[in-house]
């Protein structure tokens, strides 16, 4: 069954709206004497991470944050990185800390993430924030999954009661997104590299999230007709172009709506990072007014 062309869920436009709301909140915080501070820690010289960090810095500065990036060599030791994290935890001018992953070989990311002050962990990866996500307690939510929920909400796509399939079980996307979808009353299946018959599992999804990191893995016949497809993958092809985990040409006319790559979930991730940082600054300053959490 083929449908008309799939509706494009424009992440750029949606992220622009979120960033505008965040900038308004930052102006209110500044008027109250609070300058939200974000520090990004970049270890090593991974080109993709450097580009991503530059985009984060630019977006944060445009929204009115005091933002800085601390660049450390790949030879940085575990103890040196831990000392830096301790300094940032103790600095009252820093409301959000993001340690860019992956870290160079030899550095234990789990220990670094657990060392962060959970109130400043704007990536939402501290064990206490992970626990809060699964128990429904207040906390900071990982940015990419939060962006997925936000883009569904802002396009008027119902979540409650629908069958959602998440392809991928990473701590960055798959697992936290499953928790967010469950909290919104979806029936959730998480599939992964060892799942049997991935195409059959994928076809169950009224909402299908592809977050596996394999270029164009999901074909058109993997999709339930009318499914809403969120393509989280960002893969570089041999000709230098970017593509997602979904074969978009094959998905057209089968999916009712789909996020593009690029221009889909990527911009939403940065927007939700800014939302988390503004939220952390408001909470730290006792100015959290209980307004709708963008990352909920």
Phi and psi restraints in degrees (value plus and minus 20) as a CYANA .aco file:
   2 UNK   PHI    -128.2   -88.2
   2 UNK   PSI     122.5   162.5
   3 UNK   PHI    -128.4   -88.4
   3 UNK   PSI    -196.2  -156.2
   4 UNK   PHI     -89.2   -49.2
   4 UNK   PSI     153.0   193.0
   5 UNK   PHI     -74.0   -34.0
   5 UNK   PSI     119.8   159.8
   6 UNK   PHI     -85.0   -45.0
   6 UNK   PSI     123.2   163.2
   7 UNK   PHI     -89.8   -49.8
   7 UNK   PSI     114.4   154.4
   8 UNK   PHI    -113.3   -73.3
   8 UNK   PSI     103.5   143.5
   9 UNK   PHI    -108.7   -68.7
   9 UNK   PSI      79.2   119.2
  10 UNK   PHI     -96.9   -56.9
  10 UNK   PSI      83.5   123.5
  11 UNK   PHI     -90.9   -50.9
  11 UNK   PSI     -52.5   -12.5
  12 UNK   PHI     -82.7   -42.7
  12 UNK   PSI     -68.8   -28.8
  13 UNK   PHI     -86.1   -46.1
  13 UNK   PSI     -60.0   -20.0
  14 UNK   PHI     -86.4   -46.4
  14 UNK   PSI     -63.3   -23.3
  15 UNK   PHI     -83.1   -43.1
  15 UNK   PSI     -57.0   -17.0
  16 UNK   PHI     -80.8   -40.8
  16 UNK   PSI     -61.4   -21.4
  17 UNK   PHI     -85.0   -45.0
  17 UNK   PSI     -62.7   -22.7
  18 UNK   PHI     -83.4   -43.4
  18 UNK   PSI     -65.1   -25.1
  19 UNK   PHI     -82.7   -42.7
  19 UNK   PSI     -55.4   -15.4
  20 UNK   PHI     -84.3   -44.3
  20 UNK   PSI     -60.4   -20.4
  21 UNK   PHI     -86.5   -46.5
  21 UNK   PSI     -60.4   -20.4
  22 UNK   PHI     -84.3   -44.3
  22 UNK   PSI     -62.3   -22.3
  23 UNK   PHI     -81.4   -41.4
  23 UNK   PSI     -57.1   -17.1
  24 UNK   PHI     -84.2   -44.2
  24 UNK   PSI     -60.9   -20.9
  25 UNK   PHI     -87.2   -47.2
  25 UNK   PSI     -58.2   -18.2
  26 UNK   PHI     -84.0   -44.0
  26 UNK   PSI     -59.7   -19.7
  27 UNK   PHI     -80.4   -40.4
  27 UNK   PSI     -60.2   -20.2
  28 UNK   PHI     -86.4   -46.4
  28 UNK   PSI     -59.4   -19.4
  29 UNK   PHI     -85.3   -45.3
  29 UNK   PSI     -63.4   -23.4
  30 UNK   PHI     -81.9   -41.9
  30 UNK   PSI     -59.3   -19.3
  31 UNK   PHI     -82.6   -42.6
  31 UNK   PSI     -46.7    -6.7
  32 UNK   PHI    -110.6   -70.6
  32 UNK   PSI     -14.3    25.7
  33 UNK   PHI      70.9   110.9
  33 UNK   PSI      -7.2    32.8
  34 UNK   PHI    -132.9   -92.9
  34 UNK   PSI     102.2   142.2
  35 UNK   PHI    -124.8   -84.8
  35 UNK   PSI      84.9   124.9
  36 UNK   PHI     -79.9   -39.9
  36 UNK   PSI     108.1   148.1
  37 UNK   PHI    -133.9   -93.9
  37 UNK   PSI     110.2   150.2
  38 UNK   PHI    -142.5  -102.5
  38 UNK   PSI     108.3   148.3
  39 UNK   PHI    -139.8   -99.8
  39 UNK   PSI     107.1   147.1
  40 UNK   PHI    -127.1   -87.1
  40 UNK   PSI     111.4   151.4
  41 UNK   PHI    -126.9   -86.9
  41 UNK   PSI     101.4   141.4
  42 UNK   PHI    -139.6   -99.6
  42 UNK   PSI      96.9   136.9
  43 UNK   PHI    -129.6   -89.6
  43 UNK   PSI     106.8   146.8
  44 UNK   PHI      69.5   109.5
  44 UNK   PSI    -189.3  -149.3
  45 UNK   PHI    -151.1  -111.1
  45 UNK   PSI      21.7    61.7
  46 UNK   PHI     -86.0   -46.0
  46 UNK   PSI     100.1   140.1
  47 UNK   PHI     -79.8   -39.8
  47 UNK   PSI     -61.7   -21.7
  48 UNK   PHI     -83.9   -43.9
  48 UNK   PSI     -61.4   -21.4
  49 UNK   PHI     -84.8   -44.8
  49 UNK   PSI     -59.3   -19.3
  50 UNK   PHI     -83.1   -43.1
  50 UNK   PSI     -62.1   -22.1
  51 UNK   PHI     -83.9   -43.9
  51 UNK   PSI     -64.7   -24.7
  52 UNK   PHI     -82.7   -42.7
  52 UNK   PSI     -62.5   -22.5
  53 UNK   PHI     -85.0   -45.0
  53 UNK   PSI     -59.6   -19.6
  54 UNK   PHI     -80.9   -40.9
  54 UNK   PSI     -61.4   -21.4
  55 UNK   PHI     -84.2   -44.2
  55 UNK   PSI     -60.6   -20.6
  56 UNK   PHI     -81.6   -41.6
  56 UNK   PSI     -67.4   -27.4
  57 UNK   PHI     -78.8   -38.8
  57 UNK   PSI     -65.4   -25.4
  58 UNK   PHI     -83.7   -43.7
  58 UNK   PSI     -65.6   -25.6
  59 UNK   PHI     -84.5   -44.5
  59 UNK   PSI     -60.1   -20.1
  60 UNK   PHI     -86.0   -46.0
  60 UNK   PSI     -62.8   -22.8
  61 UNK   PHI     -83.6   -43.6
  61 UNK   PSI     -60.5   -20.5
  62 UNK   PHI     -83.9   -43.9
  62 UNK   PSI     -50.2   -10.2
  63 UNK   PHI    -104.3   -64.3
  63 UNK   PSI     -24.0    16.0
  64 UNK   PHI      79.2   119.2
  64 UNK   PSI     -10.6    29.4
  65 UNK   PHI     -97.7   -57.7
  65 UNK   PSI     133.9   173.9
  66 UNK   PHI    -107.3   -67.3
  66 UNK   PSI      85.5   125.5
  67 UNK   PHI    -140.9  -100.9
  67 UNK   PSI     121.1   161.1
  68 UNK   PHI    -166.8  -126.8
  68 UNK   PSI     133.5   173.5
  69 UNK   PHI    -135.3   -95.3
  69 UNK   PSI     108.6   148.6
  70 UNK   PHI    -119.9   -79.9
  70 UNK   PSI      94.1   134.1
  71 UNK   PHI    -120.0   -80.0
  71 UNK   PSI     108.4   148.4
  72 UNK   PHI    -142.6  -102.6
  72 UNK   PSI     129.2   169.2
  73 UNK   PHI     -90.5   -50.5
  73 UNK   PSI     139.5   179.5
  74 UNK   PHI     -83.2   -43.2
  74 UNK   PSI     -38.2     1.8
  75 UNK   PHI    -102.7   -62.7
  75 UNK   PSI     -19.7    20.3
  76 UNK   PHI     -76.2   -36.2
  76 UNK   PSI     115.9   155.9
  77 UNK   PHI    -105.6   -65.6
  77 UNK   PSI     144.3   184.3
  78 UNK   PHI     -78.1   -38.1
  78 UNK   PSI     -63.4   -23.4
  79 UNK   PHI     -84.3   -44.3
  79 UNK   PSI     -59.6   -19.6
  80 UNK   PHI     -85.5   -45.5
  80 UNK   PSI     -62.9   -22.9
  81 UNK   PHI     -86.6   -46.6
  81 UNK   PSI     -57.8   -17.8
  82 UNK   PHI     -84.7   -44.7
  82 UNK   PSI     -58.6   -18.6
  83 UNK   PHI     -83.2   -43.2
  83 UNK   PSI     -60.7   -20.7
  84 UNK   PHI     -83.4   -43.4
  84 UNK   PSI     -64.3   -24.3
  85 UNK   PHI     -79.8   -39.8
  85 UNK   PSI     -62.5   -22.5
  86 UNK   PHI     -80.6   -40.6
  86 UNK   PSI     -60.4   -20.4
  87 UNK   PHI     -84.0   -44.0
  87 UNK   PSI     -61.8   -21.8
  88 UNK   PHI     -89.7   -49.7
  88 UNK   PSI     -56.9   -16.9
  89 UNK   PHI     -79.0   -39.0
  89 UNK   PSI     -56.4   -16.4
  90 UNK   PHI    -106.2   -66.2
  90 UNK   PSI     -29.8    10.2
  91 UNK   PHI    -106.3   -66.3
  91 UNK   PSI      92.9   132.9
  92 UNK   PHI     -88.2   -48.2
  92 UNK   PSI     -37.7     2.3
  93 UNK   PHI    -100.4   -60.4
  93 UNK   PSI     -32.0     8.0
  94 UNK   PHI    -121.8   -81.8
  94 UNK   PSI      95.7   135.7
  95 UNK   PHI    -121.3   -81.3
  95 UNK   PSI     -42.9    -2.9
  96 UNK   PHI    -154.7  -114.7
  96 UNK   PSI     115.8   155.8
  97 UNK   PHI    -146.4  -106.4
  97 UNK   PSI     110.0   150.0
  98 UNK   PHI    -147.4  -107.4
  98 UNK   PSI      98.4   138.4
  99 UNK   PHI    -115.6   -75.6
  99 UNK   PSI      92.2   132.2
 100 UNK   PHI     -86.7   -46.7
 100 UNK   PSI     107.3   147.3
 101 UNK   PHI    -125.9   -85.9
 101 UNK   PSI     132.4   172.4
 102 UNK   PHI    -100.0   -60.0
 102 UNK   PSI     133.9   173.9
 103 UNK   PHI    -105.3   -65.3
 103 UNK   PSI     136.7   176.7
 104 UNK   PHI     -79.1   -39.1
 104 UNK   PSI     136.5   176.5
 105 UNK   PHI     -74.9   -34.9
 105 UNK   PSI     119.3   159.3
 106 UNK   PHI      80.1   120.1
 106 UNK   PSI     -35.9     4.1
 107 UNK   PHI    -120.8   -80.8
 107 UNK   PSI     114.9   154.9
 108 UNK   PHI    -113.5   -73.5
 108 UNK   PSI      81.0   121.0
 109 UNK   PHI     -83.7   -43.7
 109 UNK   PSI     -55.3   -15.3
 110 UNK   PHI     -80.1   -40.1
 110 UNK   PSI     -61.0   -21.0
 111 UNK   PHI     -87.6   -47.6
 111 UNK   PSI     -59.0   -19.0
 112 UNK   PHI     -86.4   -46.4
 112 UNK   PSI     -65.7   -25.7
 113 UNK   PHI     -83.6   -43.6
 113 UNK   PSI     -59.2   -19.2
 114 UNK   PHI     -89.8   -49.8
 114 UNK   PSI     -41.2    -1.2
 115 UNK   PHI    -101.5   -61.5
 115 UNK   PSI     -41.1    -1.1
 116 UNK   PHI     -82.3   -42.3
 116 UNK   PSI     126.2   166.2
 117 UNK   PHI     -85.1   -45.1
 117 UNK   PSI      98.3   138.3
 118 UNK   PHI     -78.6   -38.6
 118 UNK   PSI     -45.6    -5.6
 119 UNK   PHI     -92.2   -52.2
 119 UNK   PSI     -37.2     2.8
 120 UNK   PHI    -127.3   -87.3
 120 UNK   PSI     -20.0    20.0
 121 UNK   PHI    -100.3   -60.3
 121 UNK   PSI      60.5   100.5
 122 UNK   PHI     -95.5   -55.5
 122 UNK   PSI     -24.4    15.6
 123 UNK   PHI    -109.9   -69.9
 123 UNK   PSI     -28.6    11.4
 124 UNK   PHI      47.3    87.3
 124 UNK   PSI      10.4    50.4
 125 UNK   PHI    -129.6   -89.6
 125 UNK   PSI     -23.7    16.3
 126 UNK   PHI     -84.3   -44.3
 126 UNK   PSI     123.2   163.2
 127 UNK   PHI     -71.9   -31.9
 127 UNK   PSI     -54.9   -14.9
 128 UNK   PHI     -89.4   -49.4
 128 UNK   PSI     -55.7   -15.7
 129 UNK   PHI     -90.8   -50.8
 129 UNK   PSI     -55.5   -15.5
 130 UNK   PHI     -82.8   -42.8
 130 UNK   PSI     -64.7   -24.7
 131 UNK   PHI     -84.1   -44.1
 131 UNK   PSI     -60.4   -20.4
 132 UNK   PHI     -81.7   -41.7
 132 UNK   PSI     -59.5   -19.5
 133 UNK   PHI     -80.6   -40.6
 133 UNK   PSI     -64.9   -24.9
 134 UNK   PHI     -97.5   -57.5
 134 UNK   PSI     -43.0    -3.0
 135 UNK   PHI    -119.1   -79.1
 135 UNK   PSI     -27.5    12.5
 136 UNK   PHI      64.6   104.6
 136 UNK   PSI      -8.6    31.4
 137 UNK   PHI    -101.8   -61.8
 137 UNK   PSI     141.4   181.4
 138 UNK   PHI     -82.1   -42.1
 138 UNK   PSI     121.9   161.9
 139 UNK   PHI    -200.0  -160.0
 139 UNK   PSI     156.6   196.6
 140 UNK   PHI    -114.0   -74.0
 140 UNK   PSI     113.4   153.4
 141 UNK   PHI    -122.0   -82.0
 141 UNK   PSI     117.9   157.9
 142 UNK   PHI     -70.7   -30.7
 142 UNK   PSI     120.3   160.3
 143 UNK   PHI     -89.4   -49.4
 143 UNK   PSI     -64.0   -24.0
 144 UNK   PHI     -85.8   -45.8
 144 UNK   PSI     -67.8   -27.8
 145 UNK   PHI     -80.1   -40.1
 145 UNK   PSI     -60.2   -20.2
 146 UNK   PHI     -80.5   -40.5
 146 UNK   PSI     -58.8   -18.8
 147 UNK   PHI     -85.0   -45.0
 147 UNK   PSI     -55.3   -15.3
 148 UNK   PHI     -82.2   -42.2
 148 UNK   PSI     -65.7   -25.7
 149 UNK   PHI     -85.5   -45.5
 149 UNK   PSI     -61.7   -21.7
 150 UNK   PHI     -82.0   -42.0
 150 UNK   PSI     -61.4   -21.4
 151 UNK   PHI     -89.0   -49.0
 151 UNK   PSI     -53.5   -13.5
 152 UNK   PHI     -85.7   -45.7
 152 UNK   PSI     -66.8   -26.8
 153 UNK   PHI     -80.8   -40.8
 153 UNK   PSI     -65.3   -25.3
 154 UNK   PHI     -96.4   -56.4
 154 UNK   PSI     -30.5     9.5
 155 UNK   PHI    -124.1   -84.1
 155 UNK   PSI      -9.4    30.6
 156 UNK   PHI      48.7    88.7
 156 UNK   PSI       9.2    49.2
 157 UNK   PHI    -113.8   -73.8
 157 UNK   PSI     100.6   140.6
 158 UNK   PHI     -88.7   -48.7
 158 UNK   PSI     117.4   157.4
 159 UNK   PHI    -127.2   -87.2
 159 UNK   PSI     -63.8   -23.8
 160 UNK   PHI     -77.6   -37.6
 160 UNK   PSI     111.5   151.5
 161 UNK   PHI      62.6   102.6
 161 UNK   PSI     -27.3    12.7
 162 UNK   PHI    -111.5   -71.5
 162 UNK   PSI     135.3   175.3
 163 UNK   PHI    -109.2   -69.2
 163 UNK   PSI      98.9   138.9
 164 UNK   PHI    -131.7   -91.7
 164 UNK   PSI     114.7   154.7
 165 UNK   PHI    -138.8   -98.8
 165 UNK   PSI     105.6   145.6
 166 UNK   PHI    -130.2   -90.2
 166 UNK   PSI      97.9   137.9
 167 UNK   PHI    -114.2   -74.2
 167 UNK   PSI      87.3   127.3
 168 UNK   PHI     104.5   144.5
 168 UNK   PSI     119.9   159.9
 169 UNK   PHI    -149.6  -109.6
 169 UNK   PSI      11.1    51.1
 170 UNK   PHI     -91.1   -51.1
 170 UNK   PSI     139.8   179.8
 171 UNK   PHI     -93.3   -53.3
 171 UNK   PSI     -37.3     2.7
 172 UNK   PHI    -102.6   -62.6
 172 UNK   PSI     -54.5   -14.5
 173 UNK   PHI    -150.4  -110.4
 173 UNK   PSI     -84.7   -44.7
 174 UNK   PHI     -77.5   -37.5
 174 UNK   PSI     -73.5   -33.5
 175 UNK   PHI     -86.7   -46.7
 175 UNK   PSI     -70.0   -30.0
 176 UNK   PHI     -85.6   -45.6
 176 UNK   PSI     -53.4   -13.4
 177 UNK   PHI     -86.8   -46.8
 177 UNK   PSI     -57.0   -17.0
 178 UNK   PHI     -79.0   -39.0
 178 UNK   PSI     -61.8   -21.8
 179 UNK   PHI     -84.1   -44.1
 179 UNK   PSI     -62.9   -22.9
 180 UNK   PHI     -84.4   -44.4
 180 UNK   PSI     -60.9   -20.9
 181 UNK   PHI     -86.7   -46.7
 181 UNK   PSI     -60.4   -20.4
 182 UNK   PHI     -81.4   -41.4
 182 UNK   PSI     -61.6   -21.6
 183 UNK   PHI     -83.9   -43.9
 183 UNK   PSI     -43.9    -3.9
 184 UNK   PHI    -117.1   -77.1
 184 UNK   PSI      -4.3    35.7
 185 UNK   PHI      52.1    92.1
 185 UNK   PSI       8.0    48.0
 186 UNK   PHI    -103.7   -63.7
 186 UNK   PSI     138.8   178.8
 187 UNK   PHI    -115.8   -75.8
 187 UNK   PSI      97.5   137.5
 188 UNK   PHI    -134.4   -94.4
 188 UNK   PSI     112.8   152.8
 189 UNK   PHI    -137.9   -97.9
 189 UNK   PSI     111.2   151.2
 190 UNK   PHI    -129.1   -89.1
 190 UNK   PSI     100.8   140.8
 191 UNK   PHI    -134.3   -94.3
 191 UNK   PSI     141.0   181.0
 192 UNK   PHI    -176.5  -136.5
 192 UNK   PSI    -191.0  -151.0
 193 UNK   PHI     -82.6   -42.6
 193 UNK   PSI     -43.5    -3.5
 194 UNK   PHI    -120.4   -80.4
 194 UNK   PSI     -16.7    23.3
 195 UNK   PHI     -90.9   -50.9
 195 UNK   PSI     120.1   160.1
 196 UNK   PHI    -103.8   -63.8
 196 UNK   PSI     115.7   155.7
 197 UNK   PHI      37.1    77.1
 197 UNK   PSI      43.6    83.6
 198 UNK   PHI     -75.7   -35.7
 198 UNK   PSI     -61.9   -21.9
 199 UNK   PHI     -77.3   -37.3
 199 UNK   PSI     -61.3   -21.3
 200 UNK   PHI     -85.9   -45.9
 200 UNK   PSI     -59.5   -19.5
 201 UNK   PHI     -85.0   -45.0
 201 UNK   PSI     -64.8   -24.8
 202 UNK   PHI     -79.7   -39.7
 202 UNK   PSI     -57.4   -17.4
 203 UNK   PHI     -87.7   -47.7
 203 UNK   PSI     -31.1     8.9
 204 UNK   PHI     -97.2   -57.2
 204 UNK   PSI     -37.4     2.6
 205 UNK   PHI    -101.6   -61.6
 205 UNK   PSI      99.9   139.9
 206 UNK   PHI     -93.7   -53.7
 206 UNK   PSI     -51.7   -11.7
 207 UNK   PHI    -138.7   -98.7
 207 UNK   PSI     102.3   142.3
 208 UNK   PHI    -139.3   -99.3
 208 UNK   PSI     105.7   145.7
 209 UNK   PHI    -132.9   -92.9
 209 UNK   PSI     103.2   143.2
 210 UNK   PHI    -125.7   -85.7
 210 UNK   PSI      92.6   132.6
 211 UNK   PHI    -162.4  -122.4
 211 UNK   PSI      40.2    80.2
 212 UNK   PHI    -135.1   -95.1
 212 UNK   PSI     -35.9     4.1
 213 UNK   PHI      56.3    96.3
 213 UNK   PSI       9.8    49.8
 214 UNK   PHI    -146.0  -106.0
 214 UNK   PSI      98.3   138.3
 215 UNK   PHI     -77.3   -37.3
 215 UNK   PSI     105.9   145.9
 216 UNK   PHI      32.3    72.3
 216 UNK   PSI      14.3    54.3
 217 UNK   PHI     -84.0   -44.0
 217 UNK   PSI     -61.9   -21.9
 218 UNK   PHI    -105.4   -65.4
 218 UNK   PSI      95.1   135.1
 219 UNK   PHI    -112.7   -72.7
 219 UNK   PSI     149.8   189.8
 220 UNK   PHI     -80.2   -40.2
 220 UNK   PSI     -56.2   -16.2
 221 UNK   PHI     -99.6   -59.6
 221 UNK   PSI     -18.7    21.3
 222 UNK   PHI    -102.9   -62.9
 222 UNK   PSI     -33.2     6.8
 223 UNK   PHI    -117.2   -77.2
 223 UNK   PSI     119.4   159.4
 224 UNK   PHI     -91.8   -51.8
 224 UNK   PSI     110.0   150.0
 225 UNK   PHI     -74.3   -34.3
 225 UNK   PSI     107.3   147.3
 226 UNK   PHI      68.9   108.9
 226 UNK   PSI     -16.3    23.7
 227 UNK   PHI     -85.5   -45.5
 227 UNK   PSI     130.1   170.1
 228 UNK   PHI    -114.0   -74.0
 228 UNK   PSI     104.7   144.7
 229 UNK   PHI    -136.1   -96.1
 229 UNK   PSI     103.0   143.0
 230 UNK   PHI    -127.1   -87.1
 230 UNK   PSI      93.4   133.4
 231 UNK   PHI    -119.3   -79.3
 231 UNK   PSI      83.6   123.6
 232 UNK   PHI    -107.8   -67.8
 232 UNK   PSI     -37.6     2.4
 233 UNK   PHI     -87.7   -47.7
 233 UNK   PSI     123.3   163.3
 234 UNK   PHI    -152.6  -112.6
 234 UNK   PSI      88.5   128.5
 235 UNK   PHI    -146.4  -106.4
 235 UNK   PSI     121.7   161.7
 236 UNK   PHI    -119.6   -79.6
 236 UNK   PSI     105.8   145.8
 237 UNK   PHI    -103.4   -63.4
 237 UNK   PSI     151.8   191.8
 238 UNK   PHI     -81.6   -41.6
 238 UNK   PSI     -50.4   -10.4
 239 UNK   PHI    -105.2   -65.2
 239 UNK   PSI     -14.8    25.2
 240 UNK   PHI      73.3   113.3
 240 UNK   PSI     -32.7     7.3
 241 UNK   PHI     -95.2   -55.2
 241 UNK   PSI     137.2   177.2
 242 UNK   PHI    -115.4   -75.4
 242 UNK   PSI     125.3   165.3
 243 UNK   PHI    -162.6  -122.6
 243 UNK   PSI     145.4   185.4
 244 UNK   PHI    -117.0   -77.0
 244 UNK   PSI    -186.7  -146.7
 245 UNK   PHI    -104.3   -64.3
 245 UNK   PSI     -27.1    12.9
 246 UNK   PHI    -129.9   -89.9
 246 UNK   PSI     118.7   158.7
 247 UNK   PHI     -96.6   -56.6
 247 UNK   PSI      76.6   116.6
 248 UNK   PHI     -85.9   -45.9
 248 UNK   PSI     -56.2   -16.2
 249 UNK   PHI     -81.4   -41.4
 249 UNK   PSI     -62.5   -22.5
 250 UNK   PHI     -91.7   -51.7
 250 UNK   PSI     -48.5    -8.5
 251 UNK   PHI     -97.1   -57.1
 251 UNK   PSI     -45.8    -5.8
 252 UNK   PHI     -78.8   -38.8
 252 UNK   PSI     110.7   150.7
 253 UNK   PHI      66.7   106.7
 253 UNK   PSI     -29.1    10.9
 254 UNK   PHI    -125.7   -85.7
 254 UNK   PSI     -71.8   -31.8
 255 UNK   PHI     -92.0   -52.0
 255 UNK   PSI     125.8   165.8
 256 UNK   PHI    -100.3   -60.3
 256 UNK   PSI     -48.9    -8.9
 257 UNK   PHI    -174.4  -134.4
 257 UNK   PSI     128.5   168.5
 258 UNK   PHI    -174.0  -134.0
 258 UNK   PSI     126.0   166.0
 259 UNK   PHI    -107.0   -67.0
 259 UNK   PSI     119.6   159.6
 260 UNK   PHI    -101.5   -61.5
 260 UNK   PSI     144.9   184.9
 261 UNK   PHI    -156.4  -116.4
 261 UNK   PSI      97.9   137.9
 262 UNK   PHI     -98.5   -58.5
 262 UNK   PSI     159.0   199.0
 263 UNK   PHI      74.7   114.7
 263 UNK   PSI      -6.8    33.2
 264 UNK   PHI    -132.3   -92.3
 264 UNK   PSI    -120.3   -80.3
 265 UNK   PHI     -94.4   -54.4
 265 UNK   PSI     -48.7    -8.7
 266 UNK   PHI     -73.1   -33.1
 266 UNK   PSI     -74.9   -34.9
 267 UNK   PHI     -80.8   -40.8
 267 UNK   PSI     -50.8   -10.8
 268 UNK   PHI     -87.2   -47.2
 268 UNK   PSI     -53.6   -13.6
 269 UNK   PHI     -81.0   -41.0
 269 UNK   PSI     -66.0   -26.0
 270 UNK   PHI     -87.0   -47.0
 270 UNK   PSI     -60.5   -20.5
 271 UNK   PHI     -80.7   -40.7
 271 UNK   PSI     -60.3   -20.3
 272 UNK   PHI     -93.8   -53.8
 272 UNK   PSI     -47.6    -7.6
 273 UNK   PHI     -80.9   -40.9
 273 UNK   PSI     -63.6   -23.6
 274 UNK   PHI     -85.3   -45.3
 274 UNK   PSI     -60.1   -20.1
 275 UNK   PHI     -81.6   -41.6
 275 UNK   PSI     -62.5   -22.5
 276 UNK   PHI     -82.9   -42.9
 276 UNK   PSI     -61.2   -21.2
 277 UNK   PHI     -87.4   -47.4
 277 UNK   PSI     -61.4   -21.4
 278 UNK   PHI     -82.8   -42.8
 278 UNK   PSI     -60.8   -20.8
 279 UNK   PHI     -83.2   -43.2
 279 UNK   PSI     -63.8   -23.8
 280 UNK   PHI     -83.3   -43.3
 280 UNK   PSI     -60.4   -20.4
 281 UNK   PHI     -85.3   -45.3
 281 UNK   PSI     -61.4   -21.4
 282 UNK   PHI     -85.0   -45.0
 282 UNK   PSI     -62.8   -22.8
 283 UNK   PHI     -85.1   -45.1
 283 UNK   PSI     -64.6   -24.6
 284 UNK   PHI     -82.7   -42.7
 284 UNK   PSI     -48.4    -8.4
 285 UNK   PHI    -117.3   -77.3
 285 UNK   PSI     -17.5    22.5
 286 UNK   PHI      50.4    90.4
 286 UNK   PSI       4.5    44.5
 287 UNK   PHI    -133.7   -93.7
 287 UNK   PSI      -7.3    32.7
 288 UNK   PHI     -90.1   -50.1
 288 UNK   PSI      94.3   134.3
 289 UNK   PHI    -111.1   -71.1
 289 UNK   PSI     -16.2    23.8
 290 UNK   PHI      56.9    96.9
 290 UNK   PSI      -4.8    35.2
 291 UNK   PHI     -84.7   -44.7
 291 UNK   PSI     141.5   181.5
 292 UNK   PHI     -71.6   -31.6
 292 UNK   PSI     106.7   146.7
 293 UNK   PHI     -96.5   -56.5
 293 UNK   PSI     100.2   140.2
 294 UNK   PHI     -80.0   -40.0
 294 UNK   PSI     -50.6   -10.6
 295 UNK   PHI    -114.8   -74.8
 295 UNK   PSI      -0.5    39.5
